[in-house]
Amino acid sequence: MIKLAKLNNRPEIFHSIQGEGKNLGKPSVFIRLSLCNLYCKWCDTDYTWNWVGTNYVHNNSVRPGYQKFDKDEMIALLTDEEILDTLSDFNCDNIVITGGEPLIQQKSIIPMLTLMHERNPDFHIEYETNGTFVPMSELDALSHQYNVSIKLSNSGVAYEDRICPEAISYFANSPKSNFKFVVDTESDLQEVQDIIDQYHISNKVVYLMPQGSSIDSLRQKQQWIVEVCKQYNYNYSDRLHIYIWGDKRGV
């Protein structure tokens, strides 16, 4: 059984477009898994980890009525067959496995990936991962793309929790990887460059993306981040789904 996040009391599997990174704008089906090993204060999927009884601090805590989430109520358990049956409802071959942190459950999803390729050899499988887990060889053989979002100090996550040298080295040496850094202020740029230098990551696979969950907050950072991308030959990534639907789930 695989643990998925819930949306409107249903497993969160939806057909949309990729809003970030290398495949920006590409029609995709998202499978959102529950659970995460990190606790980013600006995370827009805090319903996958910010459980009742934890002491994590989130930016949403200042919102009137905000409450931590009941773990039992926010997780849906699905079989491989149930997930594949849902995918068959969509005319789309690009599958984004996201979270939370999907590689927490990599042992559980390998049989699902095998079944997916048996059903449709044209499926393209990509992951949104925080880069703290090394993919198992069985999973890697069934996968096509890793969107690795290494967290910076602006996430509020302790360094030892968000930086895993073994995992970063693995992704840096995989031709399937691209790296997406969530940038909040200009002070974040030195952290980005330090990671790139330490792990010998090519600028060609680096994407800088502004931190923000509203159009205004994104626009405040766009121009100077674009200039940085031009200067260092990074790629710029926006958050396209915010411009189209706002800060909504399941789109």
C-alpha positions in Angstrom: 0.0 0.0 0.0 1.2 3.5 -0.8 0.4 6.5 1.4 -1.1 9.4 -0.6 -2.1 12.9 0.5 -5.8 13.6 0.5 -7.7 16.3 -1.3 -11.4 16.8 -0.6 -11.2 13.5 1.2 -9.9 11.7 -1.9 -6.4 10.6 -2.9 -4.6 13.5 -4.4 -4.0 12.5 -8.0 -4.8 15.2 -10.6 -4.2 16.2 -14.2 -2.6 19.6 -14.7 0.5 21.2 -16.1 4.0 21.1 -14.6 4.3 24.5 -12.9 8.0 24.6 -12.1 11.4 23.6 -13.4 12.6 21.9 -16.6 9.2 20.7 -17.8 7.4 24.0 -17.1 4.0 24.0 -18.9 4.0 20.3 -19.8 0.7 18.5 -19.3 1.3 16.0 -16.4 -0.5 13.8 -13.9 0.6 14.4 -10.4 0.6 11.7 -7.7 1.1 13.4 -4.4 2.4 11.1 -1.7 2.2 11.9 2.0 5.0 12.2 4.5 8.1 14.3 4.5 11.4 14.2 6.5 11.8 18.0 6.3 9.7 20.9 7.7 10.2 23.9 5.4 8.4 26.9 7.0 7.1 28.1 3.6 6.1 24.7 2.3 2.8 24.7 0.3 2.0 21.1 1.1 2.3 21.2 4.9 -0.7 18.9 5.1 1.7 16.1 4.2 3.9 16.5 7.4 2.8 19.2 9.8 1.0 16.8 12.1 -0.8 17.5 15.4 1.6 17.0 18.3 4.7 18.2 16.4 6.5 21.4 17.2 7.3 22.5 13.6 6.9 26.2 12.9 5.2 27.1 9.6 4.4 30.5 8.1 0.7 29.6 8.0 0.7 29.5 11.8 -0.1 33.3 11.8 -3.3 32.8 9.8 -6.5 32.9 11.9 -7.8 29.4 12.4 -4.8 27.6 11.1 -4.3 24.2 12.8 -1.9 21.4 12.4 -3.2 18.3 10.5 -4.5 15.0 11.8 -2.2 12.4 10.3 -4.8 9.7 10.1 -7.3 12.0 8.4 -4.8 13.3 5.8 -3.4 10.0 4.4 -5.1 7.7 1.9 -3.8 4.1 1.5 -4.0 2.9 -2.1 -2.9 -0.3 -3.9 -0.8 -0.1 -7.1 -3.9 -1.2 -9.1 -6.0 1.6 -7.6 -3.4 4.2 -8.6 -3.1 2.8 -12.1 -6.9 2.7 -12.5 -7.0 6.4 -11.7 -4.2 7.2 -14.2 -6.2 5.5 -16.9 -8.8 8.3 -16.6 -6.3 10.8 -18.1 -4.9 11.0 -21.6 -1.4 11.9 -20.3 2.0 10.1 -20.3 4.0 12.4 -18.1 3.7 11.4 -14.4 5.1 13.5 -11.6 5.5 11.7 -8.3 5.6 14.4 -5.7 4.9 15.0 -2.0 5.9 15.5 0.7 9.0 13.6 0.0 8.2 10.7 -2.4 11.4 8.8 -1.9 10.6 8.1 1.7 8.3 5.5 0.2 10.5 4.3 -2.6 10.5 0.7 -1.6 6.7 0.7 -1.8 6.4 2.5 -5.1 8.9 0.2 -7.1 6.1 -2.4 -7.8 3.8 0.4 -8.9 6.4 1.7 -11.3 6.9 -1.8 -12.7 3.2 -2.1 -13.3 3.0 1.3 -14.8 5.6 0.4 -17.5 3.9 -2.9 -18.2 0.6 -1.0 -18.8 2.1 1.9 -20.8 5.8 1.8 -21.9 5.5 5.5 -22.9 5.0 6.7 -19.3 7.7 9.3 -18.4 8.3 9.3 -14.6 9.7 12.3 -12.8 10.0 13.1 -9.1 9.9 16.2 -7.0 12.5 15.4 -4.3 14.4 17.3 -1.7 17.6 15.5 -2.4 18.1 13.8 0.9 17.5 10.1 -0.2 19.6 8.1 -2.6 17.3 6.4 -5.1 17.4 2.6 -5.0 18.8 1.0 -8.2 15.5 -0.7 -8.9 13.7 2.7 -8.8 16.3 4.5 -10.9 16.0 1.9 -13.6 12.2 2.6 -13.9 12.6 6.4 -13.7 13.4 9.2 -16.1 13.9 12.5 -14.3 14.7 13.9 -10.8 13.7 17.5 -10.0 16.0 17.9 -7.0 15.1 20.9 -4.7 17.9 21.1 -2.2 16.7 23.3 0.6 18.6 26.4 1.7 18.6 28.0 5.1 15.6 30.1 4.1 13.6 27.0 4.6 14.1 27.1 8.4 15.3 23.4 8.3 18.5 22.6 10.2 21.6 22.1 7.9 22.1 18.5 9.0 18.5 17.6 8.1 18.4 19.2 4.6 22.0 18.5 3.4 22.8 14.8 2.7 26.2 14.7 0.9 25.7 11.1 -0.3 22.4 11.9 -1.9 23.5 15.2 -3.4 26.5 13.5 -4.9 24.3 10.8 -6.4 22.0 13.3 -8.1 24.9 15.5 -9.2 26.3 12.5 -11.1 23.0 11.3 -12.6 22.1 12.6 -16.1 18.5 12.4 -15.0 18.8 15.2 -12.5 18.2 18.9 -12.6 18.4 21.1 -9.5 15.8 23.7 -8.5 16.7 26.2 -5.7 14.0 28.2 -4.0 15.4 31.7 -3.7 14.0 34.3 -1.2 16.7 37.0 -0.9 20.0 37.8 -2.6 21.8 36.4 0.5 20.6 32.9 -0.7 22.8 33.0 -3.8 26.1 32.3 -2.0 24.5 29.1 -0.6 23.4 28.0 -4.0 26.9 28.6 -5.5 28.6 26.8 -2.6 26.5 23.7 -3.3 27.1 23.9 -7.0 30.9 24.2 -6.4 31.1 21.5 -3.8 29.2 18.9 -5.8 30.4 20.0 -9.3 26.9 20.6 -10.5 26.7 22.0 -14.1 25.0 25.5 -14.3 23.1 24.1 -17.3 20.9 21.9 -15.0 20.4 24.6 -12.3 17.0 26.4 -12.0 16.4 29.4 -9.7 12.8 29.9 -8.6 11.4 32.7 -6.4 9.9 31.7 -3.1 6.3 32.9 -3.0 2.7 31.7 -3.0 1.1 34.8 -4.5 1.6 36.6 -7.8 2.7 39.8 -6.0 5.3 37.9 -3.9 6.7 36.2 -7.0 6.9 39.4 -9.0 8.8 41.2 -6.3 11.7 38.8 -6.9 11.5 37.9 -10.6 13.6 40.6 -12.2 16.7 40.4 -10.0 16.6 36.5 -10.1 16.4 36.7 -13.9 19.5 38.9 -13.9 21.3 36.4 -11.8 20.4 33.6 -14.1 21.7 35.7 -17.1 24.9 36.4 -15.3 25.7 32.8 -14.2 23.9 30.9 -17.0 21.4 29.4 -14.7 17.9 28.6 -15.8 15.0 30.7 -14.5 11.8 28.9 -13.2 8.6 30.6 -12.3 5.7 29.0 -10.5 3.2 29.0 -13.4 0.4 27.4 -11.5 0.3 30.3 -9.1 -0.4 32.7 -12.0 -3.1 30.5 -13.4 -5.0 29.2 -10.3 -3.5 31.0 -7.3 -2.4 29.2 -4.2 -4.8 26.2 -4.7 -4.4 22.5 -4.2 -5.0 19.9 -6.9 -4.4 22.1 -9.9 
